[in-house]
Amino acid sequence: MKFSQERIDNIAEKVYKHISLQENVKLDEKEKILFAIKNVIEEDLREEEDIEEEARRILENNKRSIDMRNVSYSELFKRSKEIIAKERKMIL
């Protein structure tokens, strides 16, 4: 999944705000924290892109058997992503 930098910045700001509103949390150095949050989001997006690419490769390598089974490509793609993410212990 691709997000614009503006969307990543917006999500990071919302996460920062949510954390900072917690009673027992005191945050210093907002810019460093935002940078860290953005890095986590970007890494997660890269990991999801890797999972999608692997799912595409698997489906492409098994195209003949998929065609014979009369199954929706989008459903198989979604299921493949779920399996790969589970193997990598990642939540999509």
C-alpha positions as CSV (number, residue, x, y, z in Angstrom):
1,M,0.0,0.0,0.0
2,K,1.4,3.4,-0.9
3,F,0.9,6.5,1.2
4,S,2.0,10.0,0.3
5,Q,4.5,11.7,2.6
6,E,1.7,14.1,3.6
7,R,-0.5,11.2,4.7
8,I,2.4,9.6,6.7
9,D,3.1,12.9,8.4
10,N,-0.6,13.3,9.2
11,I,-0.8,9.8,10.7
12,A,2.4,10.4,12.7
13,E,0.9,13.6,14.1
14,K,-2.3,11.8,15.1
15,V,-0.3,9.0,16.8
16,Y,1.9,11.6,18.6
17,K,-1.2,13.5,19.8
18,H,-3.0,10.4,21.0
19,I,0.1,9.3,23.0
20,S,0.7,12.8,24.4
21,L,-2.9,12.9,25.7
22,Q,-2.4,9.9,27.9
23,E,-2.3,10.8,31.6
24,N,1.0,9.2,32.6
25,V,3.0,10.1,29.5
26,K,5.3,13.0,29.1
27,L,6.9,13.5,25.7
28,D,10.0,15.5,25.0
29,E,11.6,16.3,21.7
30,K,8.5,16.2,19.5
31,E,10.4,16.2,16.3
32,K,12.5,13.2,17.2
33,I,9.4,11.3,18.3
34,L,7.6,12.2,15.1
35,F,10.6,11.1,13.1
36,A,10.6,7.7,14.9
37,I,6.9,7.2,14.3
38,K,7.2,8.1,10.6
39,N,10.1,5.5,10.3
40,V,7.9,2.8,11.8
41,I,5.0,3.7,9.5
42,E,7.3,3.7,6.4
43,E,8.9,0.4,7.4
44,D,5.5,-1.2,7.9
45,L,4.5,0.0,4.4
46,R,7.7,-1.4,2.9
47,E,7.0,-4.7,4.6
48,E,3.5,-4.8,3.2
49,E,4.7,-4.0,-0.3
50,D,7.2,-6.9,0.0
51,I,4.3,-9.2,1.1
52,E,2.2,-8.1,-1.9
53,E,5.1,-8.7,-4.3
54,E,5.7,-12.2,-2.8
55,A,1.9,-12.9,-3.2
56,R,2.0,-11.8,-6.8
57,R,5.0,-14.1,-7.5
58,I,3.3,-17.0,-5.9
59,L,0.2,-16.5,-7.9
60,E,2.1,-16.0,-11.1
61,N,4.1,-19.2,-10.5
62,N,0.8,-21.1,-10.0
63,K,-1.2,-19.4,-12.7
64,R,-2.1,-22.6,-14.6
65,S,-3.5,-24.4,-11.5
66,I,-5.3,-21.2,-10.5
67,D,-7.0,-20.9,-13.9
68,M,-8.2,-24.5,-13.7
69,R,-9.8,-24.0,-10.3
70,N,-12.0,-21.1,-11.4
71,V,-11.1,-19.0,-8.3
72,S,-11.0,-15.2,-8.1
73,Y,-7.5,-13.8,-8.4
74,S,-8.3,-11.0,-6.0
75,E,-9.5,-13.5,-3.4
76,L,-6.4,-15.6,-3.8
77,F,-4.2,-12.5,-3.7
78,K,-5.8,-11.4,-0.4
79,R,-5.5,-14.9,1.1
80,S,-1.9,-15.2,0.0
81,K,-1.0,-11.9,1.6
82,E,-2.7,-13.1,4.9
83,I,-0.7,-16.3,4.9
84,I,2.6,-14.6,4.2
85,A,1.9,-11.9,6.8
86,K,1.1,-14.6,9.4
87,E,4.3,-16.4,8.6
88,R,6.2,-13.1,9.1
89,K,4.2,-12.4,12.3
90,M,2.9,-9.2,10.8
91,I,-0.6,-7.8,11.1
92,L,-2.0,-6.2,7.9
